[in-house]
Structures are given as structure tokens and as C-alpha cells.
Amino acid sequence: MVDGSCGVGSPQTPTATDVGLGLQAIYRTCFRLYPDQPSPLQVTALRKFWMGGPDPLDYIYMFSNAGSADSRSPPHWHYVTTGLSDLYGDARLHNYSTNAEGPSGFGFELTFRLRREPGEKNPPTWPAHLLQSLARYVFRSQAQLLPGDHIPWHCPLDELPN
């Protein structure tokens, strides 16, 4: 994505015949959270990592969240990655495992929330670039990111001057 190899658009609803079980599981979970957004905006790697492309995440879904006064959550964009877990179950990217109890791929995906500005209709794509960078780090280092991990980022996350 950083090198311009990504695209932005709305996906078709995944079905069992055209996507893997891991991707379907992520989509179903997102649809439970966002039933009113069956075709969320997405950033996609035009040339998938498993086809020699530079970006390890196949897709990054971008959902509009209205927020909640109960949880003191403001309106925000919710970004959800696909590709750190095993999306297809066929060893094209992750070693195939017959152990259904073990983790899928790296065993996690990344999410990112960004406060939505009043009147903002489209999500910024810079968080998708950031998530691809984190995914590249995970693939190169084989590091497991765990709840509570912190990553020092010695510059603005959106790479814009203050």
C-alpha cells in the first residue's frame, strides 16, 4: 500500500465459493457488529503478498461506528485487517495446520479506531498504510503482538506535520 499498490472500494459480500473460511469468519464477525454495513469500504492489496506483492494484508475493512454514550465512545472509523490469520486454509501464505485447536496463521488480526470528524463521509486511508506497516513488521520478525503491547512511534501516525 505504501508504494501505491492498493485500491479502495466496496467489496462484494463474500460467499463460501469465492473466499476462504478464515476470511468468511472475519466478515461474519464484522457483519454481526455492523449489520447495516454489509459492503463496507475497504483498502485492498492489488497484488497480494502471496502473489509476490509488498502488502501482507489482503484487505482492510473500514466501518463507520456511530459511537456510544454508554461506553463513552465517540463516533469513529473502525478498521479491521485480514491477512495475519490464515484466510484461505491452503498454505498459500501461512503453513497449513491440521490442528483446529491451534491459532490460525499468526493467531490475530489488527483493529484501529479513529475519531470521525463531524460531517466526515469517507474514512482516511492513512490508518490502512499504518496497519500494513505493522503487518510487514509481524511477517518479517515473526513477532506475536499481544494485548497490552505498546509500539513507540516517534512521529505523527498520519505522517502529516502538526
trRosetta pair geometry for C-beta under 8 A, 3 or more apart (Angstrom, degrees):
i j d omega theta_ij theta_ji phi_ij phi_ji
1 4 7.8 74 -175 -50 33 10
1 5 6.4 -95 -77 61 29 73
1 6 3.9 21 -115 -33 82 134
1 43 6.5 41 -117 158 135 127
1 45 6.7 -90 -54 -94 83 76
1 54 7.9 -139 6 93 45 102
1 55 5.0 80 -18 -97 79 141
1 128 6.1 -130 -170 129 163 99
1 129 5.3 -148 116 -104 121 67
1 132 4.5 168 29 -14 123 168
2 54 7.6 -91 46 121 87 134
2 55 8.0 155 10 -83 73 101
2 129 5.6 99 -81 -151 76 103
2 132 6.6 -161 -26 93 88 131
2 133 6.9 70 -50 -69 130 94
3 54 5.7 58 22 49 130 159
5 45 6.3 20 119 -156 102 72
5 46 5.1 -128 174 38 72 103
5 47 5.8 -61 -176 29 127 94
5 53 6.0 177 146 -159 149 111
5 54 6.0 123 31 38 148 105
5 55 6.3 -167 83 -9 114 117
6 43 5.2 12 173 180 132 97
6 44 6.3 153 -158 76 78 37
6 45 5.9 -51 -102 -99 77 41
6 46 6.3 -170 -114 -17 19 86
6 55 6.6 60 -73 -31 99 168
6 125 7.9 165 102 -176 139 133
6 128 7.1 152 173 132 166 132
6 132 7.8 -116 -65 -61 138 154
7 43 7.2 161 80 -155 38 54
7 44 5.2 -20 59 59 88 91
7 46 5.3 92 -20 -72 105 95
8 41 6.7 5 -176 -177 92 102
8 42 7.2 178 -147 89 53 43
8 43 5.4 -25 -96 -99 75 69
8 44 7.8 167 -86 16 27 74
8 125 6.3 -88 -82 -91 133 133
9 41 7.2 -166 118 -147 14 67
9 42 6.6 -24 69 58 56 81
9 44 7.3 -37 38 10 94 116
10 39 4.7 52 177 150 111 107
10 40 7.2 -173 -133 100 78 21
10 41 5.9 -56 -85 -98 71 49
10 42 7.0 113 -120 14 27 87
11 14 7.4 -1 142 -47 128 81
11 39 6.2 -159 67 -153 58 78
11 40 7.4 7 29 61 98 63
11 42 5.2 23 -28 12 107 142
11 44 7.7 116 -78 -57 106 131
11 59 7.0 8 -62 -136 144 146
11 61 7.9 -66 10 -101 129 91
12 39 7.1 -19 -118 -119 22 112
13 27 7.8 127 -159 177 64 140
13 38 5.8 -17 -88 162 116 104
13 39 6.4 -81 -57 -79 77 85
14 18 6.6 -142 -151 79 67 94
14 19 4.2 -37 -154 22 118 146
14 23 6.0 -158 -136 126 164 107
14 24 5.6 -148 117 -96 131 70
14 27 5.0 -175 32 -19 127 171
15 18 5.5 59 59 23 84 95
15 19 7.1 122 56 20 38 92
16 19 7.7 -87 -123 56 17 69
16 24 6.7 24 -91 -89 61 153
19 23 4.4 -94 166 84 121 134
19 24 5.9 149 98 -53 110 83
19 27 7.8 72 98 -11 156 142
19 87 7.5 -66 -179 165 94 102
19 88 7.8 -110 -178 -99 57 78
20 23 5.0 93 61 12 79 102
20 24 6.9 -138 103 -5 41 90
20 86 7.8 -99 141 141 147 71
20 87 4.8 112 63 139 131 66
20 88 3.4 -145 -65 -112 151 45
20 89 5.5 167 -163 13 119 88
20 90 7.2 -128 -106 -5 128 100
21 24 5.4 -54 -146 37 34 115
21 25 6.3 39 154 -25 67 102
21 88 7.9 104 27 -146 65 22
21 89 5.6 23 35 -17 107 137
22 25 5.7 -50 -150 30 32 113
22 26 6.8 29 153 -15 63 102
22 82 7.9 140 127 -160 96 96
22 85 5.3 -167 -168 120 128 106
22 86 5.1 -175 -57 98 157 57
22 87 4.1 -134 83 -125 117 28
22 88 6.6 -63 32 -20 111 27
22 89 6.4 159 -19 -39 103 87
22 104 5.7 168 -111 168 122 144
22 105 7.5 79 -145 -15 159 117
23 26 5.9 -52 -151 36 34 109
23 27 6.3 34 151 -18 66 108
23 58 7.5 -50 -99 76 123 146
23 59 7.9 78 -138 27 112 126
23 82 5.9 60 -119 -167 82 138
23 87 4.3 45 -50 -163 91 100
23 88 7.1 20 -13 -67 110 61
24 27 5.6 -58 -147 39 32 112
24 28 6.2 33 156 -22 68 105
25 28 5.8 -51 -145 34 29 111
25 29 6.5 29 155 -18 62 106
26 29 5.8 -57 -152 36 31 111
26 30 6.4 28 153 -16 65 108
26 80 6.9 165 180 147 110 123
26 82 5.3 168 87 -102 167 104
26 85 7.4 162 -59 54 119 133
26 87 7.7 -42 4 -115 130 89
26 109 6.6 84 -115 -40 126 164
27 30 5.8 -58 -149 39 31 110
27 31 6.1 31 154 -22 67 108
28 31 5.6 -54 -144 36 30 112
28 32 6.6 36 153 -24 63 100
29 32 5.8 -50 -154 28 32 112
29 33 6.9 23 150 -10 62 105
30 33 5.8 -61 -155 41 36 108
30 34 5.9 -23 165 33 73 107
30 40 7.1 -79 154 -7 135 143
30 61 5.9 9 -136 99 163 164
30 63 6.8 -168 -167 -54 107 139
30 80 5.8 -158 -92 52 123 166
31 34 6.5 -77 -126 68 27 70
31 35 6.1 62 171 -99 69 56
31 38 6.4 37 -124 -114 106 67
32 35 7.0 8 -136 -61 20 90
33 63 7.4 56 106 155 113 173
33 78 7.9 -94 131 106 139 161
34 37 4.1 -29 154 42 117 111
34 40 6.9 50 107 -70 150 121
34 63 4.8 -121 -71 -147 162 137
34 65 7.7 -92 -89 -87 110 76
34 78 7.9 -168 -54 61 133 133
35 38 7.5 9 -172 -63 43 82
37 40 4.9 50 152 -79 114 85
37 63 5.6 137 90 -133 161 92
37 64 6.9 161 -82 36 145 83
40 61 4.7 62 88 -166 138 99
40 62 6.0 177 161 64 110 48
40 63 5.1 -54 -125 -82 139 72
41 61 7.5 124 81 -162 49 54
41 62 4.5 -35 82 63 99 108
41 122 7.2 117 -86 -146 169 80
41 123 6.4 178 77 27 141 112
42 59 5.0 -19 -174 -166 131 104
42 60 6.3 151 -160 74 73 47
42 61 5.2 -35 -99 -101 93 51
42 62 6.4 177 -91 10 35 83
43 59 7.2 145 77 -160 49 53
43 60 4.5 -3 53 53 97 104
43 62 7.1 66 -13 -28 87 116
43 125 5.9 117 -83 -142 135 103
43 128 4.1 53 34 -155 159 160
44 58 6.8 -12 -146 158 82 57
44 59 5.0 -18 -101 -104 82 74
44 60 7.7 -161 -71 22 41 66
45 48 5.3 112 95 -100 120 45
45 49 6.6 16 125 -31 171 73
45 53 5.3 133 166 122 122 150
45 54 7.8 -162 -144 64 120 60
45 55 3.9 -165 -102 76 123 122
45 57 6.6 147 -29 83 116 57
45 58 6.0 -92 30 -133 107 33
45 59 7.8 -110 9 -64 76 41
45 132 7.9 132 -75 -118 105 126
46 53 7.2 170 74 -122 60 145
47 51 5.5 -121 -177 89 77 116
47 52 6.7 -44 157 78 118 74
47 53 3.3 162 107 -82 85 117
47 54 7.8 59 79 11 104 66
48 51 4.5 81 63 11 84 105
48 53 5.3 144 79 24 15 129
48 55 7.8 -84 -139 75 35 83
48 58 5.7 4 -124 -111 107 84
49 52 7.9 163 -174 31 29 7
49 53 5.4 -82 -75 70 34 86
49 54 7.3 -60 -102 102 75 11
49 55 6.0 -114 -61 88 93 41
49 56 4.4 43 -71 -110 160 45
49 57 7.8 78 -22 9 127 24
49 58 7.6 -99 14 -68 96 66
49 83 7.1 99 17 -166 133 132
49 93 6.4 65 92 -120 109 124
49 139 7.6 -122 -168 -108 151 166
50 92 4.4 53 -171 146 149 100
50 93 4.4 -88 -78 -70 117 95
54 136 7.9 -6 165 -98 77 125
55 132 5.0 -42 -140 -147 100 125
55 135 7.6 55 -172 82 66 130
55 136 7.7 -72 -128 -64 46 101
56 83 5.4 149 139 141 72 132
56 84 7.4 62 132 -77 119 65
56 93 7.9 124 -155 -162 83 134
56 132 7.1 151 39 -152 75 71
56 135 4.3 -153 69 140 118 115
56 136 5.9 170 -2 -78 117 54
56 138 7.6 -143 88 67 163 98
56 139 4.9 -171 -89 -36 153 145
57 60 5.8 43 136 -55 140 91
57 81 5.0 -81 -131 -157 134 103
57 82 6.3 107 -166 66 85 50
57 83 3.9 -173 -125 30 47 143
57 84 7.4 -17 -94 -34 86 77
57 131 6.5 13 -21 126 163 103
57 132 5.6 -116 24 -101 116 73
57 135 5.0 174 -41 -20 99 174
58 82 5.3 -55 58 102 97 99
58 83 4.7 160 1 -77 77 109
58 87 6.2 -31 11 -14 145 170
59 81 7.8 152 91 -160 54 44
59 82 4.6 12 58 45 88 121
59 83 7.4 156 31 -36 54 104
60 79 5.7 0 174 -170 107 100
60 80 7.0 160 -162 75 59 40
60 81 5.4 -23 -108 -103 82 61
60 82 7.3 -161 -80 18 38 76
60 128 4.5 165 74 -126 155 99
60 131 5.8 124 -112 79 140 146
60 132 7.6 -90 -41 -53 136 87
61 79 7.1 156 82 -155 52 46
61 80 4.6 -11 57 57 103 97
61 82 7.3 65 -15 -20 95 109
62 77 5.9 -13 -168 -174 94 111
62 78 7.4 149 -157 75 44 47
62 79 5.5 -11 -102 -101 72 73
62 123 4.3 -141 177 44 136 155
62 128 7.5 -61 -64 -62 116 113
63 77 7.1 145 74 -163 45 57
63 78 4.4 -22 63 62 101 100
63 79 7.9 -170 22 -72 72 27
63 80 7.1 29 -3 -4 110 110
64 75 7.8 -5 -178 -172 82 97
64 77 6.5 -35 -101 -107 51 64
64 78 7.8 -151 -60 18 4 85
64 116 6.9 56 -143 -87 82 154
64 123 7.5 -148 -76 -54 76 105
65 73 7.4 -47 134 139 126 124
65 75 6.6 172 95 -154 64 52
65 76 5.1 -8 62 65 110 74
65 77 7.1 160 17 -109 88 12
65 78 4.9 69 -28 -23 123 115
65 113 7.4 -41 36 -134 144 105
65 116 7.7 176 57 -17 68 127
66 75 5.6 -38 -160 -109 32 90
67 73 4.8 -163 -149 110 73 76
67 74 4.7 -51 -116 165 145 19
67 75 4.2 -85 -17 -62 118 44
67 76 6.3 100 -74 -1 91 80
68 71 4.4 45 88 31 120 97
68 72 7.6 -22 93 9 74 19
68 73 4.8 34 41 47 81 104
69 72 7.1 22 -168 -82 36 43
73 76 7.0 -81 169 5 94 121
74 115 5.5 17 89 -130 128 98
74 116 7.6 -159 129 37 94 75
75 115 7.3 77 84 -162 60 63
75 116 4.4 -69 126 53 95 116
76 113 4.8 34 144 -176 147 96
76 114 5.9 156 -165 76 94 36
76 115 5.2 -60 -102 -105 91 32
76 116 5.2 -174 -113 -15 23 86
77 113 7.1 158 78 -154 51 50
77 114 4.7 -10 53 59 101 95
77 116 5.5 118 -33 -75 76 93
77 123 4.1 117 -133 -118 148 116
77 124 7.5 -173 28 30 163 72
77 127 7.4 170 100 26 125 151
78 111 6.6 -13 -173 -170 86 107
78 112 7.6 155 -157 79 42 48
78 113 5.6 -13 -103 -102 68 79
79 110 7.9 -8 111 115 98 89
79 111 6.4 154 82 -159 62 53
79 112 4.2 -7 54 56 115 96
79 113 7.6 -160 19 -73 77 31
79 114 7.3 42 -14 -2 110 105
79 123 7.5 157 -72 168 94 151
79 127 5.1 -163 -25 121 159 129
79 128 6.5 -153 -145 -75 138 69
79 131 6.3 -146 136 -40 134 148
80 109 6.6 38 -176 135 77 133
80 110 7.9 168 -150 90 39 51
80 111 5.3 -9 -101 -106 66 87
81 84 6.3 51 115 -3 127 105
81 109 4.8 -171 74 -173 87 94
81 110 4.5 40 10 51 133 84
81 111 7.3 -134 6 -71 81 44
81 131 5.4 -165 -74 171 120 132
81 135 6.6 178 -160 -69 151 128
82 85 7.6 -61 -151 47 57 92
82 87 5.9 72 170 -94 99 127
82 109 6.5 -11 -91 -127 39 133
83 87 6.3 -23 -95 -32 45 127
83 93 7.4 -63 -163 134 79 167
83 105 7.9 179 152 -166 34 167
83 109 7.7 100 40 -120 52 93
83 135 6.4 36 91 -154 118 146
84 105 5.8 152 142 121 44 133
84 106 4.5 -56 172 42 90 125
84 107 8.0 -57 136 48 98 36
84 108 5.8 -29 114 85 133 61
84 109 5.3 162 47 -102 110 51
84 110 6.7 91 -7 -14 145 85
84 135 6.1 -128 -69 -126 99 99
84 138 6.2 2 -123 105 114 156
85 94 8.0 -50 168 -29 31 160
85 103 7.7 -118 -124 170 86 85
85 104 4.3 39 -168 103 97 106
85 105 4.3 161 -156 37 26 123
85 106 6.7 -98 -78 47 45 71
85 107 6.8 90 -103 -87 84 8
85 108 6.8 -174 -60 58 93 12
85 109 5.7 -53 -9 -54 107 91
86 89 5.8 92 140 -75 117 51
86 93 7.3 177 -124 71 68 96
86 94 4.4 -105 -93 54 96 141
86 96 7.9 116 -146 -108 149 52
86 97 7.9 -161 -27 25 161 96
86 104 4.3 -118 29 180 93 86
86 105 4.0 173 -41 -44 66 90
87 93 7.7 34 28 38 95 133
87 105 7.7 26 -19 -43 60 140
88 92 5.7 9 66 24 142 119
88 93 7.6 101 31 16 111 101
89 96 7.0 73 -178 -127 52 93
90 96 6.8 -23 -168 -88 15 120
91 94 6.9 -104 -123 82 42 49
91 95 6.2 10 -126 -146 92 29
91 96 3.8 -57 -61 -34 102 103
93 105 7.4 4 102 -116 104 114
94 104 7.6 96 97 169 164 58
94 105 4.1 -116 -80 -109 158 74
94 106 7.6 -127 -109 -27 129 61
97 102 5.5 -73 144 69 152 134
99 102 4.0 52 106 0 119 115
103 106 6.9 -55 142 129 133 23
103 107 2.8 -38 -157 -90 139 106
103 108 7.8 -31 -157 -26 127 64
104 107 6.4 126 46 -96 51 46
106 138 6.1 8 -112 165 164 129
106 144 6.6 174 -175 -111 96 72
107 144 7.1 3 54 -134 119 110
108 144 7.7 106 11 -159 126 79
108 145 6.5 -119 80 66 150 91
110 131 5.4 177 94 -143 137 103
110 134 6.2 98 -87 96 165 138
110 135 7.0 -122 4 -65 135 91
110 145 7.6 31 -88 69 98 153
112 127 4.9 -178 113 -176 147 126
112 130 7.2 112 -107 85 163 120
112 131 6.0 -122 -16 -69 136 115
114 123 7.3 113 63 -153 127 99
114 124 6.9 -90 126 44 161 107
114 127 5.6 -129 -39 -52 136 145
116 120 5.2 -151 -175 63 82 125
116 123 7.8 -69 -105 -100 95 77
117 120 4.2 94 61 -35 83 125
120 123 7.8 77 148 -90 117 39
123 127 7.6 -60 163 35 112 120
124 127 6.5 98 91 -1 92 90
124 158 7.2 -14 144 -128 152 118
125 128 5.0 -43 -170 30 70 119
125 129 6.7 74 136 -22 80 95
126 129 5.4 -49 -153 32 44 114
126 130 6.5 47 150 -20 70 102
126 157 7.5 120 136 131 118 77
126 158 4.6 64 123 -139 161 74
126 159 6.6 -156 -148 25 127 99
126 160 8.0 -69 -94 -24 164 101
127 130 5.3 -52 -148 37 39 116
127 131 6.2 41 153 -20 69 103
127 157 7.7 23 -97 147 70 117
128 131 5.7 -51 -145 37 33 111
128 132 6.4 36 153 -20 64 103
129 132 5.8 -52 -149 35 31 112
129 133 6.5 34 150 -21 63 104
129 159 8.0 -47 97 -1 140 134
130 133 5.6 -54 -153 33 32 114
130 134 6.6 31 150 -17 65 103
130 157 5.9 14 -99 -175 150 93
131 134 5.6 -50 -148 36 35 112
131 135 6.3 37 152 -20 66 105
132 135 5.5 -54 -147 38 33 113
132 136 6.4 39 152 -23 65 101
133 136 5.7 -48 -149 31 32 113
133 137 6.7 36 150 -20 62 102
134 137 5.6 -52 -155 33 35 115
134 138 6.6 35 149 -19 66 103
134 145 7.7 15 175 -55 114 153
134 151 7.5 -100 -113 -59 108 176
135 138 5.5 -50 -149 34 36 113
135 139 6.4 33 154 -16 67 105
136 139 5.8 -56 -146 39 31 109
136 140 6.1 25 158 -15 67 110
137 140 6.0 -60 -143 41 26 106
137 141 5.8 -5 170 7 66 117
137 143 6.9 -27 139 37 88 126
138 141 6.6 -69 -131 52 20 91
138 142 7.4 58 173 -111 55 13
138 143 5.6 -105 -123 61 59 82
138 144 8.0 71 -142 -94 101 25
138 145 6.6 -65 -95 -19 117 105
139 142 7.6 14 -169 -71 22 50
145 149 5.2 -127 -160 47 75 154
146 149 5.2 111 57 -36 66 110
153 157 6.0 45 125 -86 154 78
155 159 6.8 37 129 -107 121 58
156 159 6.2 -170 86 -61 91 14
156 160 5.9 -75 104 55 145 58
156 161 7.5 164 13 -114 146 14
156 162 6.6 177 -63 -68 138 71
